[in-house]
């Protein structure tokens, strides 16, 4: 029998007179992309197991406006942002967690000047806090001793200086964390942050996600860990390009934690 995931909405919480500890902002990839939906389910599974009172906006969640802002359409961005802020403020949201670094960066850094003042954390930071507070325990399980390399998402790493939380979680799995030559502040973009996921390739003889995958393969990993649904897609495509699907898996940190043996 498949596991039942409990995902309350903010509207349901309000109707019950309850306020969740944290609002889970799912994002477009986590809502609609089949691969990224597995990451969403993994994170929810952890929240359920740790008995974290959380809620989602459900159909009231819309695009943060990040793509519009990066494309230079400030007017559209502000329209989308103001709609979301109106909804979030109506629910008196205080703390938001998201598994998407693009949403994370926009909600954290670009909503405050429009009236959206929230504590925004990436899901790797939130998971680490659950472990630090003793609300969640994990052991290596199937990942014990595995060689895992972590690809730094641009909007998590360079944009917001979140480097250690995902690495701390990998090391909690008793796995062998192996670093790429270009990591942390020197990490190479997989291309998603520069919109290469959505457009034709720039002139050149190699796709940037293939170049980044080659960085990862130099570490001879068994798993490439990511903390972004878009990076996950780009690295997975890179692995397919190198015909390494049978040797190397690409997994989100939440999937690693959710699949740990004792969770």
C-alpha positions as CSV (number, residue, x, y, z in Angstrom):
1,X,0.0,0.0,0.0
2,X,1.4,3.4,-0.9
3,X,2.1,5.9,1.9
4,X,-0.6,8.5,2.5
5,X,0.8,12.0,2.6
6,X,-1.0,14.7,4.6
7,X,-0.9,18.1,2.9
8,X,-3.2,20.7,4.5
9,X,-3.9,24.0,2.8
10,X,-3.7,27.4,4.5
11,X,-7.4,27.8,3.9
12,X,-8.1,24.5,5.7
13,X,-5.9,25.6,8.6
14,X,-7.6,29.0,8.9
15,X,-11.0,27.3,8.9
16,X,-9.9,25.2,11.9
17,X,-8.5,28.3,13.6
18,X,-4.9,27.0,13.3
19,X,-1.7,28.7,12.2
20,X,1.0,26.4,10.8
21,X,4.6,26.5,11.9
22,X,5.7,27.0,8.4
23,X,4.2,27.6,4.9
24,X,5.6,25.2,2.3
25,X,5.9,27.2,-1.0
26,X,5.9,24.4,-3.6
27,X,6.8,26.4,-6.8
28,X,6.0,25.6,-10.4
29,X,8.4,22.8,-10.9
30,X,7.5,21.1,-7.7
31,X,3.8,21.4,-8.6
32,X,3.8,20.5,-12.3
33,X,7.0,18.7,-13.4
34,X,6.7,14.9,-12.9
35,X,10.3,14.5,-11.8
36,X,10.2,17.5,-9.4
37,X,6.9,16.3,-7.9
38,X,8.9,13.4,-6.5
39,X,11.0,15.9,-4.6
40,X,7.9,17.6,-3.3
41,X,6.5,14.3,-2.1
42,X,9.9,13.4,-0.5
43,X,9.9,16.7,1.4
44,X,6.3,16.3,2.5
45,X,7.1,12.8,3.7
46,X,9.8,14.1,5.9
47,X,7.6,16.9,7.3
48,X,4.9,14.3,8.1
49,X,7.4,12.0,9.8
50,X,8.8,14.9,11.9
51,X,5.3,16.0,12.8
52,X,5.9,19.5,11.5
53,X,2.7,21.6,11.4
54,X,2.8,23.0,7.8
55,X,0.4,24.0,5.1
56,X,0.5,24.9,1.4
57,X,-1.4,27.6,-0.5
58,X,-2.6,25.0,-3.0
59,X,-4.5,26.7,-5.8
60,X,-3.8,30.1,-4.2
61,X,-0.1,29.8,-5.0
62,X,1.0,31.4,-8.2
63,X,4.4,32.2,-9.9
64,X,6.7,34.3,-7.7
65,X,7.5,36.4,-10.7
66,X,11.1,35.3,-10.8
67,X,11.1,34.4,-14.6
68,X,9.5,37.8,-15.4
69,X,12.1,39.7,-13.3
70,X,15.0,37.8,-14.8
71,X,13.7,38.5,-18.3
72,X,13.5,42.2,-17.5
73,X,9.7,42.6,-17.2
74,X,9.6,44.5,-13.9
75,X,6.0,45.4,-14.4
76,X,4.8,41.8,-14.7
77,X,7.1,40.8,-11.8
78,X,5.5,43.4,-9.5
79,X,2.0,42.4,-10.5
80,X,2.7,38.7,-9.7
81,X,4.6,39.5,-6.5
82,X,1.8,41.9,-5.2
83,X,-0.8,39.2,-5.8
84,X,1.2,36.7,-3.8
85,X,2.0,39.1,-1.0
86,X,-1.7,40.0,-0.6
87,X,-2.5,36.3,-0.2
88,X,0.4,35.6,2.2
89,X,-0.3,38.6,4.3
90,X,-4.0,37.7,4.5
91,X,-2.9,34.4,6.0
92,X,-0.4,36.2,8.3
93,X,2.4,34.0,7.0
94,X,5.5,34.3,9.1
95,X,7.9,31.6,7.9
96,X,8.2,30.1,4.4
97,X,10.2,27.0,3.3
98,X,10.7,26.1,-0.3
99,X,12.7,23.5,-2.2
100,X,13.3,25.8,-5.1
101,X,16.2,28.2,-4.9
102,X,14.6,30.5,-7.5
103,X,11.5,31.0,-5.3
104,X,13.7,31.1,-2.2
105,X,15.8,34.0,-3.6
106,X,12.7,36.0,-4.9
107,X,10.6,35.6,-1.7
108,X,13.6,36.3,0.6
109,X,15.3,39.2,-1.2
110,X,12.8,40.8,-3.5
111,X,9.4,40.6,-1.8
112,X,10.4,42.8,1.3
113,X,10.5,46.0,-0.6
114,X,7.0,45.3,-1.9
115,X,5.6,44.7,1.6
116,X,6.3,40.9,1.9
117,X,8.3,40.5,5.1
118,X,8.8,36.8,5.9
119,X,11.4,34.5,7.3
120,X,12.3,32.4,4.2
121,X,14.4,29.3,4.4
122,X,15.6,26.7,1.8
123,X,14.4,23.2,2.5
124,X,18.0,22.0,3.2
125,X,18.3,24.7,6.0
126,X,15.0,23.6,7.4
127,X,15.9,19.9,7.3
128,X,19.2,20.7,9.1
129,X,17.3,22.6,11.8
130,X,15.0,19.6,12.3
131,X,18.1,17.5,12.9
132,X,19.8,20.0,15.1
133,X,16.7,20.3,17.3
134,X,16.3,16.6,17.6
135,X,13.0,16.5,15.8
136,X,14.4,14.3,13.0
137,X,17.0,11.6,13.2
138,X,18.6,9.8,10.3
139,X,21.3,7.3,9.6
140,X,23.1,6.4,6.4
141,X,21.0,3.5,5.5
142,X,21.3,2.7,1.8
143,X,23.6,5.7,1.3
144,X,26.2,4.8,3.9
145,X,29.6,4.9,2.3
146,X,28.3,6.1,-1.1
147,X,30.4,8.7,-2.9
148,X,28.1,11.8,-3.3
149,X,29.0,15.1,-4.9
150,X,26.9,18.2,-4.4
151,X,26.2,20.7,-7.2
152,X,25.7,24.2,-5.8
153,X,22.5,25.9,-7.2
154,X,23.4,29.5,-8.2
155,X,20.5,31.1,-6.4
156,X,21.2,29.1,-3.2
157,X,25.0,29.4,-3.2
158,X,26.4,32.5,-4.8
159,X,23.2,34.5,-4.4
160,X,22.5,33.6,-0.8
161,X,25.7,32.0,0.5
162,X,23.9,28.8,1.6
163,X,26.7,26.2,1.2
164,X,26.9,24.2,4.3
165,X,23.4,23.0,5.1
166,X,23.2,20.6,2.1
167,X,26.7,19.3,2.8
168,X,26.0,18.8,6.5
169,X,22.9,16.7,5.5
170,X,24.9,14.5,3.1
171,X,27.5,13.9,5.8
172,X,24.7,12.9,8.2
173,X,24.1,10.0,5.9
174,X,27.6,8.6,6.7
175,X,28.3,8.9,3.0
176,X,31.6,10.2,1.4
177,X,31.1,13.8,0.3
178,X,33.4,14.5,-2.6
179,X,33.8,18.0,-3.9
180,X,34.0,19.1,-7.5
181,X,37.0,21.3,-8.4
182,X,34.5,24.1,-9.0
183,X,32.3,24.3,-5.9
184,X,30.7,26.7,-3.4
185,X,31.4,30.3,-4.6
186,X,33.3,29.0,-7.6
187,X,30.6,26.5,-8.6
188,X,29.7,26.4,-12.3
189,X,26.1,27.1,-13.2
190,X,24.4,24.1,-14.8
191,X,22.6,26.5,-17.1
192,X,19.1,26.5,-15.6
193,X,19.9,29.7,-13.6
194,X,20.8,31.3,-16.9
195,X,17.6,30.1,-18.6
196,X,19.4,27.6,-20.8
197,X,16.7,25.1,-19.7
198,X,14.1,27.1,-21.6
199,X,15.9,28.3,-24.8
200,X,18.2,27.2,-27.6
201,X,21.8,26.7,-26.8
202,X,24.3,29.6,-27.0
203,X,26.9,29.3,-29.8
204,X,29.7,26.9,-28.9
205,X,30.7,23.3,-29.0
206,X,29.2,22.0,-25.7
207,X,26.1,22.5,-23.7
208,X,26.8,24.1,-20.3
209,X,24.9,21.3,-18.4
210,X,27.2,18.7,-20.1
211,X,30.2,20.7,-19.0
212,X,29.0,20.8,-15.5
213,X,28.2,17.1,-15.5
214,X,31.7,16.4,-16.6
215,X,32.9,18.4,-13.5
216,X,30.7,16.0,-11.4
217,X,31.9,12.9,-13.1
218,X,35.5,13.8,-12.5
219,X,34.8,13.0,-8.8
220,X,33.6,9.4,-9.8
221,X,30.4,9.8,-7.8
222,X,27.7,7.3,-7.3
223,X,25.2,10.1,-6.7
224,X,25.0,13.7,-7.8
225,X,23.0,15.6,-5.2
226,X,21.1,18.8,-5.9
227,X,19.0,21.3,-4.0
228,X,17.0,22.7,-6.9
229,X,14.5,21.0,-9.2
230,X,15.9,22.8,-12.3
231,X,19.5,21.8,-11.5
232,X,18.2,18.3,-11.1
233,X,16.8,18.3,-14.6
234,X,19.9,19.8,-16.1
235,X,22.2,17.4,-14.4
236,X,20.0,14.4,-15.2
237,X,20.1,15.4,-18.9
238,X,23.8,15.7,-18.6
239,X,24.1,12.2,-17.3
240,X,22.0,10.9,-20.1
241,X,24.2,12.8,-22.6
242,X,27.2,11.0,-21.1
243,X,25.3,7.6,-21.1
244,X,25.9,7.2,-17.4
245,X,22.3,6.6,-16.3
246,X,23.2,3.1,-15.1
247,X,26.1,4.3,-13.0
248,X,25.2,7.7,-11.5
249,X,21.9,8.8,-9.9
250,X,20.8,12.5,-9.6
251,X,18.9,13.0,-6.4
252,X,17.6,16.0,-4.4
253,X,18.8,16.3,-0.8
254,X,15.2,15.7,0.4
255,X,15.1,12.5,-1.5
256,X,18.3,11.3,0.1
257,X,16.9,12.1,3.6
258,X,13.5,10.7,2.9
259,X,15.0,7.4,1.7
260,X,17.4,7.0,4.6
261,X,16.8,3.7,6.3
262,X,15.3,4.7,9.6
263,X,13.0,7.5,8.4
